[in-house]
Structure formats: C-alpha cells, structure tokens
C-alpha cells in the first residue's frame, strides 16, 4: 500500500493534537488524532483535526419586563410597558446576534407572563453570564425623565428607587427554593457570601451602561442606583435592571414608541455589554 504523505493542513492538525493535553481532547478528537491518515487499515481517511476548538461564547440573557396579564406601567397616552420592553429587547437581541460575539437568549419572545423567580431560573438554566432586565416604568412625578440602571442591594439608594422596586416586586413574591425552611438570619448570611462577587460584576455592568448611554441617551441625574429588586436576585449571575425611560413622562413615552430611538438604546446597551466582558477578561469571540 503506498504511503500517503499528509498535506500541510493535516500536519498542522497533527502537531496541534500532539501539543494538546489528552485530557482536553474529546473522545472523537482523540480517536481522530490516533487514526489520522488511514483508518481500519483500509486507507479510509479519518476527519482532520483543525486545531484547538473555539471557546464557548458568553451567554447573555435578556429579560423584557412584565408580559401577559401583567402590562407593567401604562404610559400617558396608553402605551403598555410590556410592549415597549419586548420591542427593545428584540432589537437588542437582533444586534447581538448580528455581531456574533455572544450567545443571547430571552426570557420571553412573546406576550406571556413569567413569575419573577421563573426569570431567574431561566438564566440559570441557560448558564447565562450576564442578566439584563429591560423596563420603562412609571413614577408619581410625570416630570421625571431619563434612563437609569439598577443593581441589587438590601437597601435602596433613595426613596424613588425604593418605590420603584416595590412596584416591580409586586409582580410576584420571591421565595428561592434553596432558602425554604431557613431562618431569615441564615438566608441573609448565605446571600451575602454568595453575592459578593456577583455584586461586583453587576456594579461593573451598571457603570458600563451609564458610560455607553451618556453620549446618546438622556440619563437621570444619578443614573446608577440600587434596591432590592427580586428579578436581580441571582446568586451567581451579574444582573442589572435597565430603565430605558419612564412611561409617566410624555417625552420618554413618545421616544420609546419610536423604533429608531429603541435602536439607539439597543446600540448603547450592546456597547455596554462589550465593555463589560472586556472588563471581566472575557474578550468577545469574533466571528470569522
């Protein structure tokens, strides 16, 4: 049987396989490395090894607020927050998918209700590395307008944020399955231990959102705030709640009803996601 000289590409594959640790090779890749060139003594070529596999892309979970029987805030002209949140999240989803740097999933892609705890569970099920809840709530003062971003805290940064968190949390009652039967003191200790690193990541993402919004999206005077938002209570996934504006303000509502404005919001958030992952040392996986 004539000797089959491997091509240059096949040689690179063999060298890459030899340099790799055997424990890092899948069963199929290991077999391909051993039987490269001929297989079973019949001159049948095994699949060529093309080198080290690409690392998995970070997973971003987008959570359009409210949905189904829960309309969220109702704007001054009758616009439902749930529709604005869904439309903005779908635009951000489209932009993330088009860039190809991350895997992106949504808690809901249509108009149905998901309990707050269920949204957190979905993030865990998809192994998300970043959770972004998107909203456009209402305040008692119709003069307040501008975007803002919120992270989880046991206490609220201000009275307005405390009221906002209370309104959001009324959508559901949170009772994490891991905490059933524990005293409130034990729950507080466990939460503080698990959340420390997550809080740092959440704060970094919040700062990234503020920086990305500044040049193009109007912000509240103090745009980075914190309170006990139930939907942000993931123990190990950095999470933020982004208020794109307030439906109680006629200017914000009118802007959010426009597709071109939602594209600008999504573009800024997309930039914030890139900035976040660069900051945590996970570079975007470039396609091609």
Secondary structure, 3 states (H helix, E strand, C coil): CCCCCCCHHHHHHHHHHHHCCHHHCCHHHHHHHHCCCCCCCCCCCCCCCCCCCCCCCCEEEEEECCECCECCCECCCCCEHHHHHHHHHHHHHHHHHHHCCCEEEECCCCCCCCCHHHHHHHHHHCCCCEEEEEECCCCCCCCCCCEEEEEECCCCCCHHHHHHHHHHHCCCCCCCHHHCCCCHHHHHHHHHHHHHHHHHHHHHHHHHHHHHHHCCCCEEEEEEEEECCHHHCCCCCCEEEEECCCCCCHHHHHHHCCHHHHHHHHHHHHHHHHHHHHHCCCCCCCCC
